Amino acid sequence: MTALWITLWRVQGSVWCMAGTSAAVIALVGIDGSGKTTQAVRLAAALCAAGITARYGPNPGGRRFLGRVARRLGRPDAIALVGRRGLLLIEAVLRWLAIARSLVAARLTGRIAVMDRYTPCQLVSIRAHGGGDRLERLVRAAYAPFPRPAVIIFLDVPPGLAYDRIEQRGDDHEDIEYLNVSHAAYKDVLSDAVHVDGTGDPDTVAQAVWAAVWPGIEHGLAVDAGQS
């Protein structure tokens, strides 16, 4: 794992050059079940419909995939397979690579990067799973080259509602205790996010997300990323 961190440090420079501050980023973050994926996909489509080139970037950490692998191997979950700290390290590396890929792809195609999850998601995961200050410092340093979002939207959903949504979709599971801790951690980690109420129906939430994003587009925050 140490070798992986060294590799990340070596490639950070090229990622910074290709996806640096001229690449406009709009990031949607929130606890599992808050509607990040639904709203990020809709926002990218709405921007394109408005004549602004945008690219949706899914940036998973691999936790769900590792959970499926663990169950196939007869383990109850990913933590039982690789350990709590091992899972956090693997997740941090996979999400770093996913974000880097999304940024580079958006930069090369001249599009706004609409990010489904971003750096705060990994910091929250570390805090919620008790990864410790040392790991959080490492992740902050490794993720530091990624550009600051022009807009970062926190989809605020009560943990109880998020839990019900996760159970209804039926393809994974989260403990309510973890969702409670994650929700509190997001509010602690995020300082400049726009809070959007994510409890409404998808259309209502999409309208609120658009209202949060469009003023920045109008004032030129994303011109360099490809307004046509």
N, C-alpha and C positions, 0 to 999 in steps of 0.2 A: 504493500500500500504506500510505503514511503516513496518508492519509485514512481508511482502514479502522481503523487504530489509534485515531485521534481519535474516530471513531464509537463504537468499543467503550468508550472512556473515558466518553463522554457517556451511554451507556445502562447503565453499570454500576450507577448509583444505583438505577434502577428494578428491576433484577434483584435487587439486595441487599434491597430492600424487600419484594419479592414472594416471594423464595426464601431468605430470610435464616436466621438461626440456629434458627428454630422449625421449619424443614423438616428432618426427620431424613433423613440420607443414609447409605446403605450402599454402599461402592464396592468393586468387584472389579477388580484390576489384575494385570498380568503380561505376559510377553513373548508375542508372537504364537505361537499353538499351545498356550497354557497352559490353555485351556478357559474363558476369561472369559465368552464369550457363552453357552455351554451352562449354566454354573453360575449366571449372573445371571438367566437366564430361569427356571431351576428354583427359585432362591431366591425370586423374586417370586411364583411360583405357590405355593410352600410357605407363604409368609407369608399369602397370601390364603386358602389352605386352613385355616390356623390361626385365621382370623377377624381378621387384621390387614391392612388395606388397603395395598397396595403397588403400585408402578408400575415396570415395567422401562424403563430409559432407555438406548438404544444411543447411544454418543457417539463415532462414528468421526471420523477426521481427514481422510478423503477420499483418502488415499494410494492405496488400491486402485483407486478410481474414476479418479483421475488417471493411474494406470498403464495402465488400459484405453484411456483417451483417447489417451495417448501412442502406444500400439501401433497404434491405428487411424490415427494420423497418420504412421506410419512411423518413430517413435522407439522406441528400446529400452525406455525406462522414463520415469517422471515427472521424474526429475532431468535427463535429456537434454532434456525438453520445457521446463521452467521454471527449471532450475538448482537447485543444492542449497539455497541460502539462500531462493530463491523458493518452493520446495516447503515448507520449514519454516515460512515465514510464512503461506502459504495454509493449511497444516495447522493451525497455531495458531489462526487465525481461524475456520476451519470447526469445530474442536473446541470453541472457546469458545462459538460459537453453539449447537452441539448440546447442550453441558452446560447452558447457560442455558435452552434450550427444555425440556429434561428436568426441570430444577428448577422452573421456573414451572408446568409441567403438573402435576407432583406436588403443588406447593403449592396450586394452585387446586382440585385434586380431593381434597385432604386425605389424600394417600397418602405412604407412605414411598417415597423415591426409591432404587431399586436400580439403581446405575450400572454399566454395562458400559464400563469405562475412566473415568478421572477425571484431575484435574490432574497427578498424577505421571507419567502416560503421556506427556504432552507434554514435560515436562522430560527424561524419558528419551530421547525421540525426538531432542531437540535435542542432548543429550550424545552419543548414539550416532552421529549424523550430523555431529558437529563443528560445530554452529551457533555456538558461542562464548559467552563470558560475557555479552556485551551483549544478545544475543537472549534468553538465559535470564533475565536481569534484567527485560527487557520483558515476557516471558510471565508471570513470577512476579507482576509488578505488575498485569497485565491480569486474571489469574485470582484475584487476592487477594480479591475480594468473594464468591467462592463459599464456601458454608459448609463447615466442617471436618466430615468424615464422623464419624458416631457410631461406625462400625466401618469400617476399611479392610482388605481381605483381599488379601494377595499370594499368588496361586496359583504356587507354586514348582515349576517343571518344568525339568529339565536341558535346555540348548539342543539337544542331540542328539535327545532325544525330541520336543521341540517341532518341530524340523526335519522329522522323520519324519511327524508328524501333519499338518503343512502340505502335504507332498508327497502324502500319502494323500488329502487332501480335494481336491487338484487344481485349485483355483480361483485360486491365487496362488502366489508363491514368495518365500522369504527366504533370503539367504545365511547360512550357519552362522556366519560371522565377525560379522555384524550381530547375530545372536541371542546370541552370546557377550558382545558389548559391552553389549547391552541388559540382559542378565541381571545383569551386574556393576553397571550403572548403577542398576537398580531397588534393589539391595541398598544402594547408596550414598544414593539419594534418600529411601528410605522409612526412617523412624525409629520410627514408632508403629504399623506395620501388624502384623496377625496373619498369620503365615506358615502357610499350609495346603499340605500336600503334594498336588500336583496330578497325581501320576504314576499314581494308581489308576484304576479304572474310574469312570465318571460317578456311579454310585450311591454308591460309597465316598467320593468327593470331596464330593458333595452333603451327605452326613452330616457330614463334617468342617466344611464351611462352615456348616451349620446349628448345629453345636455352638459355633462361634465367634460366631455372631450372636445366638442365643437368650438368653444371659445378659443382654445389653444390653437386649433387648426386655423381659425380665422385670423389670429394674430401672428401667424407665421412660425409657430414653434416647430412645425413639421414640414416646412417647405423643402428643406434639403433632402427629405426622404422621398420626394417624388410627387408633389402635387401637380396635376396635369390641367 
